[in-house]
Amino acid sequence: MTADPILETRGLTKEFKGFVAVNNVNLKIQRGTIHALIGPNGAGKTTVFNLLTKFLPPTGGTILYKGEDITRDNPADVARRGIIRSFQISAVFPNLSVLENVRLALQQKLGTSFHFWKSEKSLDTLNDAALAILDRVGLRSFSHTHAGELAYGRKRTLEIATTLAMEPELMLLDEPTAGMGHEDVDRVRDLIQEVAKGRTVLMVEHNMSVVSGICDTITVLQRGAVLAEGPYAEVSANPQVIEAYMGTAHA
């Protein structure tokens, strides 16, 4: 028997002045899994993310989180429920240290105010928690480095760290390995697999080696609609998927 999904969409639709960007999308994201949205450019993947995190209102359909209708929630409501998207919280402040970035994310999670002009002692109490997160993502040795000085792959890792600081139940990652070299891709892939323990991850990702290696379920979008869904072996053998996406991905 299949467990109840942590997130479900029913007939999710988004139109922009007559253009249907997301067309009657039905998703079921099972708790404790890594689920990928893939598809060619313009398939509607990022629009789906924007609908799920309430940065865009849907034209039609329903979004359920743990069985509750969150279709009309605002972004802050969704975040409080435990749905956190990387980049959603202005993750990286380039002029602050890596430690300070994570510390501020922890502070936001606690609901305390940003008082930069006051003593930092209140933030110092969060150091242990911040350092534990940096240990987990492999950035502790960069804790006093300004975020703006990090190499690209490590900046993306810091974004994941600040997202972790918000203690998400459902973590949304939008192309976490985009623009990375092989070494960074491998590091971030392993990190995603590690941080997925005890939570659910929904990700948009173009790198098929990442998707095939760590994702339990893959949903393929084409022109805003679901073309196929299932484990990688099944989806990658689907002739429609090969024609629409896989062939171009490996061309």
WOTA-V468883 format. One record per run of one state. SS is the DSSP state (@ for helix, = for strand, . for the rest). FROM is the first residue (numbers start at 1). TO is the last residue. If there is no record, write none. Layout:
SS;FROM;TO, SS;FROM;TO
This chain:
.;1;4, =;5;16, .;17;18, =;19;30, .;31;33, =;34;38, .;39;44, @;45;52, .;53;59, =;60;65, .;66;67, =;68;69, .;70;74, @;75;81, .;82;82, =;83;85, .;86;96, =;97;97, @;98;110, .;111;120, @;121;124, .;125;126, @;127;137, .;138;139, @;140;142, .;143;145, =;146;146, @;147;149, .;150;151, @;152;165, .;166;169, =;170;174, .;175;181, @;182;195, .;196;199, =;200;204, .;205;207, @;208;214, .;215;216, =;217;222, .;223;224, =;225;230, .;231;231, @;232;236, .;237;238, @;239;249, .;250;251
